[in-house]
């Protein structure tokens, strides 16, 4: 829309979560992309001055580029709703739903999308019932290898791949650093694939899939955000029919979780060609090494144009 008027957009980045640095990098790239499209952009931290600033300034759109609880658990989005300000991304309730991985897995599984079997363990249960007894119960149902991760959070922080029982206690302690609730999930061996979903006005669309191949074999925080740690294939090296199946599963998860505008849905595709849902991200990373910008590039689009189109869609959707 070359003749459309410029928008006044506030991009939110930073915060106090464990993913602050990633958020700052995402926010700068979003702000730069929007500015390149001619929009007036203000980059703000979510601090004590933010809500009074927004209430007085009343921008056309707020673009949350906040990772971690401060931007993805739904609380801040609920406050933006209360102020009557349009914003990019999932509404408060849907954001909170996707943020809690066990809840998201339950909802997506009920919609017919496969997800690895899992058990949740609280920090208190681990302490009060005794580590050995808890692990006996877990391994009665789930045989190793398993994945242990916080029930909420992103960027692979607190995530451990566990091949034998002796490593489970340390893995749970690491997960509890980021959340009071941990997931122990059956590990699926296969190809890790990401489905980026955007809706700029014509309904949700899956961008070209991104296949992830960590050089170390572990898609850790470092592998995600340090150039050269991971090989990405966009589009993913899947047969066309299988790629379409994975994309459809991503769109189904986006829809059933009530997400809007933008999301990234992560899968492991096993040897039988089954996509296994891992998690949905209501605000995917938008750094120079992140997956969604790679998918945008593979689709032949400019990131700044997509971010601006998402802002216009958010403004059109308003606060209803």
C-alpha positions in Angstrom: 0.0 0.0 0.0 2.4 2.7 -1.2 -0.1 5.6 -0.8 -1.2 4.6 2.7 -0.3 7.2 5.4 2.6 6.6 7.7 1.7 5.1 11.1 2.8 6.1 14.5 4.1 2.9 16.0 5.6 2.1 19.4 7.9 -0.9 19.4 8.4 -2.5 22.8 11.7 -4.3 23.5 13.9 -5.3 26.4 12.2 -6.0 29.7 13.5 -8.0 32.7 13.0 -11.6 31.4 15.8 -14.0 30.8 15.4 -13.2 27.1 16.0 -9.4 27.4 19.0 -9.3 25.1 17.2 -11.3 22.4 14.2 -8.9 22.7 16.4 -5.9 22.3 17.8 -7.4 19.1 14.4 -8.3 17.8 13.0 -4.8 18.7 15.8 -3.0 16.9 15.3 -5.0 13.7 11.5 -4.5 13.8 11.9 -0.7 14.4 14.5 -0.5 11.6 12.2 -2.4 9.3 9.2 -0.2 10.1 11.2 3.0 9.7 12.5 1.8 6.3 8.8 1.7 5.2 8.3 5.3 6.2 6.6 4.8 9.6 7.3 6.9 12.7 8.7 4.5 15.2 9.4 4.9 18.9 11.4 2.1 20.6 10.4 1.8 24.3 11.2 -0.4 27.3 8.4 -1.9 29.4 9.2 0.1 32.5 7.2 2.2 35.0 6.8 5.1 32.5 5.4 3.0 29.7 1.7 2.9 30.4 1.4 6.6 31.2 3.3 7.3 28.0 1.0 5.1 25.9 -2.1 6.5 27.6 -1.0 10.1 26.7 0.7 9.5 23.4 -1.9 6.9 22.0 0.1 5.6 19.0 -1.7 4.0 16.1 -0.3 0.6 16.9 1.9 -1.0 19.5 4.4 -3.6 18.2 5.4 -5.9 21.1 8.9 -7.4 20.5 9.1 -8.7 24.0 10.3 -12.2 24.6 9.7 -14.2 27.8 7.0 -13.6 30.4 7.0 -9.9 30.1 5.7 -10.0 26.6 4.3 -13.4 26.0 2.3 -14.5 29.1 -0.6 -12.2 28.2 -0.4 -9.8 31.1 1.0 -6.8 29.2 -1.4 -7.4 26.3 -4.3 -7.3 28.7 -3.2 -3.9 29.8 -3.0 -2.7 26.2 -6.5 -4.0 25.7 -7.6 -2.0 28.8 -6.1 1.1 27.3 -7.9 0.5 24.0 -4.7 0.3 22.0 -4.3 -1.9 18.9 -1.3 -4.1 19.0 0.4 -6.8 16.8 0.0 -10.4 17.9 -2.2 -12.7 20.0 -4.7 -11.3 22.4 -4.1 -11.7 26.1 -6.0 -15.0 26.7 -4.6 -16.7 23.6 -1.1 -15.5 24.5 -1.3 -16.9 28.0 -2.6 -20.2 26.6 0.3 -20.7 24.2 2.8 -19.5 26.9 2.0 -22.5 29.1 3.4 -25.4 27.1 1.5 -28.2 28.8 -1.8 -26.4 28.3 -0.9 -25.6 24.6 0.0 -29.3 24.1 -3.3 -30.4 25.5 -5.3 -28.0 23.3 -3.4 -28.9 20.1 -3.6 -32.6 20.8 -7.4 -32.3 21.2 -7.5 -30.8 17.8 -5.8 -33.8 16.3 -2.2 -32.7 16.0 0.3 -35.2 17.5 2.5 -34.1 20.4 5.0 -36.1 22.4 3.7 -37.8 25.5 4.7 -35.8 28.6 4.5 -35.5 32.4 4.7 -32.2 34.4 6.6 -31.9 37.7 6.5 -29.0 40.1 9.5 -27.7 42.0 7.6 -28.4 45.3 6.8 -32.0 44.3 10.4 -32.6 43.4 11.5 -31.4 46.8 8.7 -32.8 49.0 8.2 -36.2 47.4 11.9 -36.8 46.9 13.8 -36.8 43.6 14.3 -40.6 43.5 10.6 -41.3 44.0 9.5 -38.7 41.5 11.9 -40.0 38.9 10.8 -43.6 39.5 7.2 -42.5 38.7 8.2 -40.5 35.7 10.3 -43.3 34.2 7.5 -45.9 34.8 5.7 -44.1 32.1 8.4 -42.4 30.0 11.5 -44.2 29.0 14.6 -42.3 28.1 15.6 -40.5 26.0 13.5 -37.5 27.1 13.5 -33.7 26.9 13.3 -31.7 30.1 12.2 -28.1 29.8 10.5 -25.3 31.7 6.7 -25.3 31.2 6.9 -21.7 30.1 9.7 -19.8 28.4 11.6 -19.7 25.1 14.9 -19.6 23.3 15.7 -23.1 24.7 16.7 -21.7 28.1 16.6 -24.4 30.7 16.1 -27.2 28.1 18.1 -30.5 28.5 18.3 -33.6 26.3 18.5 -36.6 28.7 19.6 -40.0 27.6 19.8 -41.7 31.0 18.3 -41.5 34.5 21.3 -40.1 36.2 21.1 -36.9 34.2 17.5 -36.2 35.1 17.9 -34.5 38.5 20.3 -31.9 37.1 18.0 -31.3 34.1 15.0 -30.7 36.3 17.0 -28.3 38.5 18.0 -26.4 35.3 14.4 -26.2 34.2 13.2 -25.0 37.6 15.6 -22.0 37.2 13.1 -20.7 34.6 9.8 -22.0 35.8 8.1 -23.5 38.9 6.8 -26.2 36.6 8.9 -28.5 34.4 7.9 -30.8 31.5 9.5 -34.1 30.9 8.6 -35.1 27.4 9.3 -38.1 25.3 12.1 -37.3 22.9 11.2 -37.7 19.2 14.1 -38.4 16.9 13.7 -36.7 13.6 14.0 -33.4 11.7 13.3 -30.2 13.6 11.1 -27.9 11.5 9.6 -24.5 12.1 6.4 -23.2 10.6 6.1 -19.4 10.6 2.6 -18.1 10.3 1.6 -14.5 9.3 -1.7 -12.9 8.6 -1.4 -9.5 6.9 -5.1 -9.3 5.9 -6.0 -12.3 3.8 -6.0 -14.9 6.6 -3.1 -16.9 8.2 -0.5 -18.1 5.7 2.4 -20.5 6.4 5.7 -19.2 5.1 8.3 -21.6 3.7 9.4 -24.1 6.3 12.7 -23.7 8.0 14.7 -26.9 8.8 17.1 -26.6 11.7 20.3 -28.6 11.9 22.5 -27.7 14.9 26.2 -28.4 14.3 26.5 -29.7 17.9 23.3 -31.7 17.6 21.5 -29.6 20.2 19.5 -26.5 19.2 20.5 -24.6 22.4 20.3 -20.9 23.2 23.8 -20.4 21.9 23.0 -22.3 18.7 19.9 -20.1 18.1 21.6 -16.7 18.5 25.2 -17.2 17.5 26.0 -17.2 13.8 27.7 -20.3 12.6 26.3 -22.6 15.3 23.4 -24.0 13.2 22.8 -24.8 9.6 19.3 -23.7 8.4 17.6 -24.9 5.3 14.8 -22.8 3.9 12.7 -24.2 2.5 13.1 -27.4 4.6 14.4 -30.5 2.8 11.1 -32.3 2.9 9.1 -33.8 0.1 6.4 -31.4 -1.1 3.5 -33.4 0.2 5.1 -33.8 3.7 6.0 -30.1 3.8 2.3 -29.3 3.1 1.3 -31.6 5.9 3.6 -29.9 8.4 2.4 -26.4 7.2 -1.2 -27.5 7.7 -0.4 -28.7 11.2 1.2 -25.4 12.0 -1.8 -23.5 10.7 -4.1 -25.8 12.8 -2.1 -25.1 16.0 -2.2 -21.4 15.3 -5.9 -21.5 14.8 -6.9 -23.7 17.7 -4.7 -21.7 20.1 -6.5 -18.5 19.0 -3.4 -16.8 17.8 -3.4 -13.9 15.3 -1.1 -11.9 13.0 2.1 -13.7 13.7 3.3 -16.9 15.3 5.9 -19.7 14.9 5.0 -23.3 15.6 7.8 -25.8 16.1 7.7 -29.5 15.2 9.9 -32.6 15.0 9.1 -34.7 11.9 9.9 -38.4 12.5 10.9 -41.0 10.0 7.3 -42.0 9.4 6.5 -38.5 8.3 4.5 -37.5 11.4 4.9 -33.9 12.6 5.0 -33.8 16.4 4.0 -30.4 17.9 6.5 -29.0 20.4 5.4 -25.5 21.1 3.9 -22.3 19.7 5.6 -18.9 20.0 3.3 -15.9 20.1 6.2 -13.6 19.4 8.9 -15.4 17.5 12.5 -14.2 17.6 13.2 -11.6 14.9 17.0 -11.3 15.2 19.4 -11.7 12.4 19.7 -15.5 13.1 16.0 -16.1 13.9 13.7 -18.4 11.9 10.8 -16.2 11.0 12.9 -13.6 9.2 14.6 -16.4 7.2 11.1 -17.7 6.2 10.1 -14.2 5.1 13.3 -14.0 3.0 12.6 -17.4 1.5 9.1 -16.2 0.5 10.6 -13.4 -1.5 9.3 -10.7 0.9 11.0 -7.8 2.7 10.9 -8.1 6.5 10.1 -4.4 6.9 7.2 -4.7 4.5 5.8 -7.7 6.4 6.2 -5.9 9.7 4.4 -2.8 8.4 1.6 -4.9 6.9 1.2 -6.7 10.3 1.0 -3.3 12.0 -1.8 -2.2 9.5 -3.6 -5.4 10.1 -3.5 -4.8 13.9 -4.8 -1.3 13.4 -7.6 -2.6 11.2 -8.5 -5.2 13.8 -8.6 -2.6 16.5 -9.4 -3.5 20.0 -12.5 -5.7 19.6 
